[in-house]
Amino acid sequence: MAQADHPSSGVIETMHDTIIPVFDLGGVFVDWNPLYLFRKLFETEEEALWFHQNICTGDWNLEFDAGEIYAEGVAKLVTRFPKYWREIKAFDERWTETFGPFIQGTIDIHNELIEQDIPTFAITNFSWEKWMTRLGEWPFLEKFDGVIVSGLEGLVKPDPRIYRVFCERYGMAPESCVFIDDSEPNIVAARKFGMHGIHFKDPVHLRADLIALGLPLKAK
């Protein structure tokens, strides 16, 4: 039992004199946009955009982030829009094509923090099924000291309860953490909960913001 408790106690000791960075993943570590896939499925930009806004919507995707099983969610949507069964199934079967490149500047920052023995964490809106497929594909994931995956919690950002789950699980005080996300509503919610918040724009600004909070990064 003592061995299982050791990593958390180490983090608590560190956080007394260092702000702990807590990252989002999509849009911060890796570029993500369903239109990258939808543009391959339709002949025009207008058709791809319409499909995203009306069929495979952001709200529908959030259902997977909240724990919906992909096969079931896809089947349900196909019953509503059978004309688009091929494109809807593609969102599951070709899901990896919704990603663009890694955001190398963020990965560099993360590696620098790890080299300085700063614990790092993540809170991500992510299907638990798809999350498991990224381990090994995204090498930075295994470098985190812990991750909150929305699909396993049944909670999605910006629900303030997901920040509470994080703090309680890892023994953190909200004010000892800085949450980094490309979604402003998620940052607003984190700040209301008591965390510091950085609205991610690009790695250059992120580096400067983290340095301003006292984190040991090289100025560039």
C-alpha positions as CSV (number, residue, x, y, z in Angstrom):
1,M,0.0,0.0,0.0
2,A,2.9,2.3,0.9
3,Q,4.4,1.9,-2.6
4,A,1.1,2.8,-4.3
5,D,0.8,6.0,-2.3
6,H,4.4,7.1,-2.9
7,P,4.0,9.0,-6.3
8,S,1.1,11.1,-5.0
9,S,3.0,12.1,-1.8
10,G,6.0,13.1,-4.0
11,V,3.8,15.4,-6.1
12,I,2.4,17.1,-3.0
13,E,5.9,17.8,-1.7
14,T,6.9,19.3,-5.1
15,M,3.9,21.5,-5.5
16,H,4.6,23.6,-2.4
17,D,7.2,25.6,-4.3
18,T,6.3,25.0,-8.0
19,I,3.1,25.5,-10.0
20,I,2.0,22.2,-11.5
21,P,1.2,22.3,-15.2
22,V,-2.0,20.4,-16.3
23,F,-2.4,20.2,-20.0
24,D,-5.2,19.6,-22.5
25,L,-4.2,17.3,-25.4
26,G,-6.1,18.0,-28.6
27,G,-5.2,21.5,-29.9
28,V,-2.3,21.7,-27.5
29,F,-0.1,18.7,-28.1
30,V,-1.6,17.6,-31.4
31,D,-3.7,19.4,-34.1
32,W,-7.3,18.0,-34.2
33,N,-10.1,18.9,-36.6
34,P,-12.8,16.5,-37.9
35,L,-12.8,18.5,-41.1
36,Y,-9.5,17.0,-42.0
37,L,-11.4,13.7,-42.5
38,F,-14.7,15.2,-43.8
39,R,-12.9,17.0,-46.6
40,K,-11.8,13.6,-47.9
41,L,-15.3,12.3,-47.8
42,F,-17.0,15.1,-49.8
43,E,-16.2,16.9,-53.0
44,T,-16.6,20.4,-51.7
45,E,-15.7,22.4,-48.6
46,E,-19.3,23.4,-48.3
47,E,-20.5,19.8,-48.2
48,A,-17.9,18.9,-45.6
49,L,-18.7,21.8,-43.4
50,W,-22.5,21.1,-43.6
51,F,-21.9,17.5,-42.6
52,H,-19.9,18.6,-39.6
53,Q,-22.5,21.2,-38.6
54,N,-25.5,19.0,-39.0
55,I,-24.7,15.3,-38.9
56,C,-21.4,14.5,-37.2
57,T,-21.5,17.5,-34.9
58,G,-19.3,18.7,-32.1
59,D,-22.1,17.9,-29.6
60,W,-22.3,14.3,-31.0
61,N,-18.6,13.9,-30.6
62,L,-18.9,15.1,-27.0
63,E,-21.1,12.0,-26.3
64,F,-18.1,9.8,-27.0
65,D,-16.0,12.1,-24.8
66,A,-18.5,11.5,-22.0
67,G,-18.2,7.7,-22.3
68,E,-20.5,6.6,-25.2
69,I,-19.3,3.5,-27.0
70,Y,-18.3,4.3,-30.6
71,A,-20.1,1.4,-32.2
72,E,-23.4,2.3,-30.4
73,G,-23.1,6.0,-31.0
74,V,-22.4,5.4,-34.7
75,A,-25.3,3.0,-35.0
76,K,-27.7,5.4,-33.4
77,L,-26.7,8.3,-35.7
78,V,-27.0,6.0,-38.8
79,T,-30.6,5.2,-37.9
80,R,-31.3,9.0,-38.0
81,F,-29.4,9.7,-41.2
82,P,-29.1,6.4,-43.1
83,K,-28.2,8.2,-46.3
84,Y,-24.8,9.1,-44.7
85,W,-24.0,5.7,-43.2
86,R,-20.6,5.5,-45.0
87,E,-19.5,8.9,-43.8
88,I,-20.7,8.4,-40.2
89,K,-18.9,5.0,-40.0
90,A,-15.8,6.7,-41.3
91,F,-15.7,8.9,-38.3
92,D,-15.0,5.8,-36.2
93,E,-13.1,3.7,-38.7
94,R,-10.9,6.5,-40.0
95,W,-10.8,8.5,-36.8
96,T,-7.1,8.9,-36.9
97,E,-7.5,11.0,-40.0
98,T,-9.1,13.8,-37.9
99,F,-5.6,14.6,-36.6
100,G,-3.0,16.8,-38.0
101,P,0.7,17.0,-36.9
102,F,2.0,17.1,-33.4
103,I,2.6,20.6,-32.0
104,Q,6.3,20.2,-31.5
105,G,6.7,23.3,-29.5
106,T,4.4,22.0,-26.8
107,I,6.2,18.7,-26.7
108,D,9.5,20.5,-26.3
109,I,8.1,22.5,-23.3
110,H,6.8,19.3,-21.8
111,N,10.1,17.6,-22.2
112,E,11.9,20.5,-20.6
113,L,9.6,20.4,-17.6
114,I,10.2,16.7,-17.2
115,E,14.0,17.2,-17.3
116,Q,13.6,19.7,-14.5
117,D,11.6,17.1,-12.4
118,I,8.4,19.0,-12.7
119,P,5.3,16.7,-12.4
120,T,2.9,17.1,-15.3
121,F,-0.7,16.0,-15.8
122,A,-3.5,16.2,-18.3
123,I,-7.2,16.6,-18.3
124,T,-8.6,15.7,-21.7
125,N,-12.1,15.3,-23.3
126,F,-11.5,12.0,-25.0
127,S,-13.3,8.7,-25.7
128,W,-11.7,6.1,-23.4
129,E,-11.7,3.7,-26.4
130,K,-9.8,6.0,-28.6
131,W,-7.5,7.1,-25.8
132,M,-6.3,3.6,-25.4
133,T,-5.3,3.5,-29.1
134,R,-3.1,6.5,-28.8
135,L,-0.7,4.9,-26.2
136,G,2.4,4.0,-28.1
137,E,1.3,6.3,-31.0
138,W,1.8,9.5,-29.0
139,P,5.0,9.0,-27.0
140,F,4.4,12.1,-24.8
141,L,1.4,10.4,-23.1
142,E,3.4,8.0,-21.0
143,K,5.5,10.9,-19.7
144,F,2.6,12.4,-17.7
145,D,2.3,11.7,-14.0
146,G,-1.4,11.2,-14.4
147,V,-4.3,11.8,-16.8
148,I,-8.0,12.4,-16.4
149,V,-9.8,11.0,-19.4
150,S,-13.4,12.4,-19.6
151,G,-14.8,9.2,-21.1
152,L,-13.8,7.2,-18.0
153,E,-15.2,9.8,-15.6
154,G,-18.6,10.5,-17.4
155,L,-17.7,14.2,-17.2
156,V,-16.5,16.6,-19.9
157,K,-14.9,20.0,-19.7
158,P,-16.0,22.6,-18.9
159,D,-18.0,20.8,-16.2
160,P,-16.2,22.0,-13.0
161,R,-16.6,18.6,-11.5
162,I,-13.8,17.2,-13.7
163,Y,-11.3,19.7,-12.2
164,R,-12.4,18.6,-8.7
165,V,-11.9,14.9,-9.7
166,F,-8.4,15.8,-10.8
167,C,-7.5,17.6,-7.6
168,E,-8.9,15.0,-5.4
169,R,-7.3,12.1,-7.2
170,Y,-3.8,13.6,-7.2
171,G,-4.0,15.4,-3.9
172,M,-3.7,18.9,-5.5
173,A,-4.9,22.3,-4.3
174,P,-6.5,24.1,-7.2
175,E,-4.3,27.2,-6.7
176,S,-1.2,25.1,-7.0
177,C,-2.0,24.1,-10.6
178,V,-2.1,25.9,-14.0
179,F,-4.5,24.5,-16.6
180,I,-3.6,24.9,-20.3
181,D,-6.3,24.5,-22.9
182,D,-7.1,25.8,-26.3
183,S,-10.8,26.2,-25.4
184,E,-11.5,29.4,-23.6
185,P,-14.7,28.1,-21.8
186,N,-12.6,25.3,-20.3
187,I,-10.1,27.8,-19.0
188,V,-12.8,30.0,-17.6
189,A,-14.2,27.0,-15.7
190,A,-10.8,26.0,-14.4
191,R,-10.2,29.5,-13.1
192,K,-13.6,29.6,-11.4
193,F,-12.6,26.4,-9.7
194,G,-9.5,28.1,-8.4
195,M,-6.8,27.0,-10.8
196,H,-4.5,29.3,-12.8
197,G,-5.4,29.2,-16.4
198,I,-3.6,29.7,-19.7
199,H,-5.6,29.9,-22.9
200,F,-3.3,28.2,-25.4
201,K,-2.6,30.0,-28.6
202,D,0.8,28.7,-29.6
203,P,3.9,27.3,-27.9
204,V,5.8,30.6,-28.0
205,H,3.1,32.3,-25.8
206,L,2.7,29.2,-23.7
207,R,6.4,29.2,-22.9
208,A,6.3,32.9,-21.9
209,D,3.2,32.4,-19.7
210,L,4.7,29.4,-17.9
211,I,8.0,31.3,-17.3
212,A,6.0,34.2,-15.8
213,L,4.5,31.7,-13.4
214,G,8.0,30.7,-12.3
215,L,8.4,27.4,-14.1
216,P,12.0,26.6,-15.1
217,L,11.9,26.9,-18.9
218,K,14.5,28.4,-21.2
219,A,13.4,31.8,-22.6
220,K,13.3,31.8,-26.4
